[in-house]
Amino acid sequence: MATKKFTSKSMLTCCFGSETKSNPEPKRVVPSSPQRLSLLDISNPGLEISTHDLWSTFIGSNLHVFTLDELRVITNNYSYTGNFIGEGGFGAVYKGFIDDKLRPGLKAQAVAVKVLDLEGPQGHKEWLAEVIFLGQLRHPHLVKLIGYCCQNEQRVLIYEYMPRGNLDNQLFRSKNLCPPPTPPNYRFIVVPGCSAALPWLTRVKIALGAAKGLAFLHELKKPVIFRDLKAANILLDSDFRAKLSDFGFARDGPDSDKSHVTTEHILGTKGYVAPEYVMTGHLTTMSDVYSFGVVLLELLSGRRSMDRTRPRKEHSLIEWAKPFLRDPRKIDLIMDPRLEGQYSAQGAKIAAMLAYQCLSHQPKLRPTMSAVVKTLEPLMEMKDIPRHFVYVVPKAADKGDCVNQIREKKRHGNRVRHATLHKRLSDGIIHD
């Protein structure tokens, strides 16, 4: 296989900017801390950053620079039938496999390859943010960035592969396939075709993992505000360990002498964004705390943050659930019925009150993510969970047919988008 050769200098100059001086005496930039290069250090046009600064930072984090030829091999030429995982705001995602013979020092492993959609809502800026943040930050609850590709106009990110996908899929995608609770006289029913709901302790584990990831970001010497926490951006490994992903909207936090960061555009996902950020554009770590409160409420209720298929008064999960969160006697009214009562009553009350605090309209009244972690940790040890097992039967055939029609329609749309992307990646635009 003929592979075009790229040096570290040429690759970084292409992707992160030329070293040509635009000003007579540009200022030499020093990373905002000895440990981490700030995104602002790169985006400031008045400062000069050498290729050596960038390369030494990324090499220290063990990032690999892939070529498009290598990625075609890894993804089986971006196969839709065998490798396509899904599509998000950044672009299409493919499962791939790195052979241990691909290059020295890179072990054999499954990976997720995310390809920027050049006609999509995100672009080079979001790609760069992912490389800058995940190229330097390492934590058990942050998805690991293995490397990237920046060749011609293509922008690609290569991550560790997360076998259980994202929380959105695990929590919501199978719920309509399962019927109401079984009769009380049925203690144990085994029926194929219906996915079991996420167990209570698994939900607590996921919430705790996401909280630890956010606490790590917020407590850095130069804090990082994630800005787009939602169920779809929480990935799960084979043991349901939660890892934060999609750092395209992440921002460096305010300096020590400032209370917030002001952004030109309000970015995030409707239903998760803190109200004060929407109103003022002021971004703080407390904005992430609010978003976490939404995710925690989704885990408790099994409902999406926004769901227009429900009655009008229940479109917004927060507006519907908040009155119940304040009263411990009404917590069972918001709990996911698919749990079949198999959860810690005391733990549910603690989690519900925590969600209520995170969702406060006054940012100063919200807990820090470290406090959230301390509150959630004891829930993993609570033993007051009813011990019985229930499998439920599928709904009527017409319901299943409806679900299948919706899935097929989505698959058709994915096939059309994939065909366009595949043509571009294979022979349309790329010239090696």
N, C-alpha and C positions, 0 to 999 in steps of 0.2 A: 504493500500500500504506500503510495507516494504521499508524504505529509509535508506540508509547507513548514519551514523552520521559522520559529519566532524566538527572539531573545527576550529576556526579562525586560530589558530597557525598551525595546521597540513596542512590546505589548503594553507596558504601562504608559508609555508616552502616548500611544493611540487612545487608550481608554480613559486615562486620568488627566490628560492635557499635555501640551507640548512644553518643553523646557525653554523655548524661545522667550527671551525677556521682552515684554511689551512696554516696560517702563525703563528709563535710564538706570535707576537705582532701586530695583524692587527690594522689598523687605524679605529677609530670610525668615521663614516660619519655623517656629519650634512647636512641636505637638503640645496640646493643652495640658498634658500630664505625661510623665515619663512612661506610663503604662499604656496609654491609648491615644491614638491620633483622632482628633475630632473631625466630624463631618464639616464643621465650619472652617477648619483649617484648609480644606480642599476647595470649598465653594467660594471662598473669598478671593475675588479677582485681583485684589491689591497685594496679595502675598504670593511669594514664590515657594513652591515645594519641589524639591528635586526628585527625580525618579528613584534615587537611592533611598530617600526617606520613605517613600511608599513601599518599595520592594523589600527593604529590610524589615518594615513593620509586618507585612503580610507573610514573609518567609518565616518570621518568628512565630507565626500562628499556624504554620504548616499548610498553607493554602496551595493548591496545585492549579496551574494554568493549563486548560485543555484546549485542543484545537477542534475545529468542526469535524474533521475527519475522525478524530478519536470519539467524538460524541455520536457520530453515526454508527460506529461499531458498538458502542456501549448500549445504545437504545435500539439496536437492530434496525437501523435506518428509520428511526422514529415510527416504528410500526404501530398502527392504530389498534389492530386486533389483539396484539400481544403485549404491548408496552404502554399504551395510553392509560393514564390514571384519571385525569380530570382537567378542568380548566378554571382559572380564577381571574382576578383583575389584572394580574401580571401577564398571564398567558397560559399556554398548555403545559401540562406536567406529564412526564413519561417515567416509567420505571426502567432502570438500566442495571447492567452488571459490569463491574470493573474486574477484568481478569488480572491476576497477580503478575502477568507478563507484560502488561500494558506499559509500565514504567517502573524503574527501581524505587523502592521506598513506599510504594502505594499498594496496600494489601487488597486481596480479592474481597469484594463486598458488593451488596446491592445498594443502589443509589436512586435518588429522585432527581430528574433533570428538568429544570423549569426554564422554558424558552420564552423570552420576551415577545409579546405580540406587538409588532411595529405599528399596527393600526389601532391598538388598544388604548385605554385611558392612562396607563402608566408608561414610563419610558426610562431613559438613561439615568435620570436622577434617582428613581426608586431602585434601579439595579445597583447604582453606586452606593446608596445607603446600605443595602444588604451586605455588600462586600466590605464596606468600612466597618460596620458594627459587628457582623458575625465573623468577619475575618480576624477580629481581635478579641472578641469576648467568648469565653468558654465557661459553660456551667451545665450541670446535669439536666437542668430544665430549660435549656435553650437548644433548639435544633442545631446540629453541627453542620457548618458549611465546609465542604471538602475542597471545593475549588470553583472556578468560573471560566467562562470563555468570552473573550472580547475580540472578535475577528470580523473585519469589515464592519458592517452596521449591526451585526448580530450580537445580542447580549444574552448570555445563558448562565444559570446558577446550578451548581451540583451539590446536593445535600445528602446526608445519610438518609436511608430509606426507613420510613416509619410504617410498620406492617398494618397497624390498625387504623390508618388514615387520620381524619380529624374528628374532633368532638362533635361537630355538627352532624356528620354522617352517623356516628355511633348513637347519638341521643335522639335524633329526629327522623332519620330516613325510614326506619322500619316501624314507626309507631302506628301508622294507619293499616298495617297488615295484621295487627293484633286486635282481638275483640275485647269487650268489656270483661270485668272480673268474672271468674268461674263461680258457680254456686258454692256456698259454704260447705256443702257435704262432699265436695270433690277435693280431696287432699292432695292427690298426686296424679296428674294426667300427662301422658306423653303423646304429643301430637306433632308430627313434622310439619315444616312449612311456615312456622311463625318464630321470628327472632325474639329472644328473651330481652327484656329491658336491662339496662345497666344496673347492676346491684347497688345498694346504698353505699357500701364501703368503697366500691370502685368510684362512685361519684365523688365521695369525700377525698379519695386519693388524687383524683384529677384536679379538683379544686385546690388542694394543698400544693400539688406540683406547680400549677400555674401561679399560685401566690408566691411560692419560693422563687420562681423565675423573675417575677416582677420586683420582688424585694431585692434581689441581686442587682437588677438594673438601677433601681432607685437609690441604692446605697453606695454606688460607685463614687469615687472621688469627683468625677464629672458625671452626674446622674444622666441616665437615658430615660426618656419618656417614650413608651411603646406606641401609644396613640391609636392603635387599631386592634385592641383586644376584643376578640369575639370567638364564638365556638369554632368557627371555620379556621381560625388561626392558632388553635391549640391542637398539636399533633400528638398521637399516642403510639408508643412502641408496643411490642408484644405483651409486655406486662402492665399496660395501661399507664405507664409513666408519662406525664404530660410535659410537652416541650413547646415553648413559644416559637412561632415561625412568622415569616412575612414581616421583615423589618423595613420595608420600603417607605413607610410613613413615619418611622421612628425619628425622634429629634433629640439633640443634646439638651439637657435641662438648663435652667437658668444659672448664671454665675451666683456665687455666694452672696453678693450684694443686691441681688434682684429676687423678686418674688415669683416671677413667671416669665414665660417666653411668649412673645406676641407673634402669631403667624398670619401671613397674608391671606391664606386660604384655609377654610375649615375642612379638614380631612378626617375621614373615619367612616363608620358605618351607622346608618340610621338605626336608632333603637339602642345603641351602645354608647353614643357620644355624650359626654357630660354637658349639662345644660349651660353652665357658665362659659364653657369653651365655645358653644354655639352662639351665645349672646355677645361675648366680648372678644373672642379670639385669643384669650389668655389661656395658655397651656401650662399645666403643672403636673407633678406626679399624682396629685389628687384626681386628675382627670382619668388616669389609669385605674385608680381605686374605684371610681364610679363604674367604669366599664366592667371591672371585675365583679362588682355587685350584681350587674345584669347577668353575667355568666353564671354566677352562683345561684341566682334566682331561676335561671333556665335549668340548672341541674336539679334543683329542688322540685320544680313544677313539671318538667318535661315539656314545657311550652317554649316557643320561639319568642324573642324579644318583641317582634312585630309579626302579627299573623292576621291578615285581613279575611281569612276564611272563617274566623270565629265571629260570634255576635259583636256588634259595633262596640259595646262597652268593654269588650275583651281584646280589642285589636292591639292595644299596648299592654304588654305584660306588666310593666311597672305600675301603670295606673290602675290596673285590675287587682294586682296582688298587694300593693302597699298597705291598704287598710287592714288586711289580714296579718301582715307581718308584725304589726304592733301588739297583737293580742295572742298570747301563747295558746289560748283555748281554741283559736281558729286556724292554727297552723295546718291541721290535717286537711283543711279546705283547699289549700294550694298545692299539696303534695301530689306528685305524679301518681295517678291511679294504677299505672303499670307496675309500680313497686309492690302492689298487693298488700300494703301495710308492713312490708318487711324492711323496716328501718328503725333506727333508734329514735324514740320519741323525744328524749332529752336532747340528743344530738341535732335533731331537726329544729327544735326550738332555738338552740344556740346558733345554728347556721342561718335560720330565718332572721334572728335579731342582728346578726352580723351583716347580712345582706341589706337590711333596713338602714344600718349605720353607713354602709358604703354608698347607699343611694341618697344620702342626705343632699338637699339642695344647697347646703352651706359647706363648701369644701373643707373649712377648718374643723368641722365636726366629724369628718370621715376619719377612720383609723388609718394608720400607715400600713403598708403591706407587711412589715415585720410584725405588727400587732395582729394582723389578719392570720399570719402563719401560726402565731402562738395560740390563737383562738381555735384554729382548725385542728391542730395536732392532737389534742386530747380526744377528738371525735373518733379517731381511728381505733381507740382502745375501749370505747363504750360497748358494753355487752348486752344492752337491753333490746336486742333485735329478735323478733319472733323467729323461731326455727322451724320453718316448713317450706316445702318446695312446690311450686305450682307452674305447670306448663299449660298454656291456653290454646284453644283451637282457633284456626283461621276464620276470618269473617266470610260472609256469603260470597259466592263466585263473582257476582257483579261488582263487588268492591275490589276484588283482586283484579278483575279485568280493567277496571278504571285505572288502578295503579299501574298496571302493565302498559296501558296506552300512554300514560304520562311519561313513563320511563322510555318507551320507544320513541316518542316525539323528541325527548331530550337527546337520545342517542343519535337520531337523525341529524339534529343541529350540530352535534359534536363532530359527526362524520364530515359534514360539509366544511366546517372550519378547519378540521384536520387536513382535509384534502388540499386546501389552499396553502396551509402552513407547510405540508410535506413537499408540495411542488416548489415552494420558495426555498426550503432548506436543501432540497436535493439537487435542483438544477435551474431554478429560476433566477436567483439573484447572486448566489455565492460564486465567486471566481477565485479559486485557490491558485 
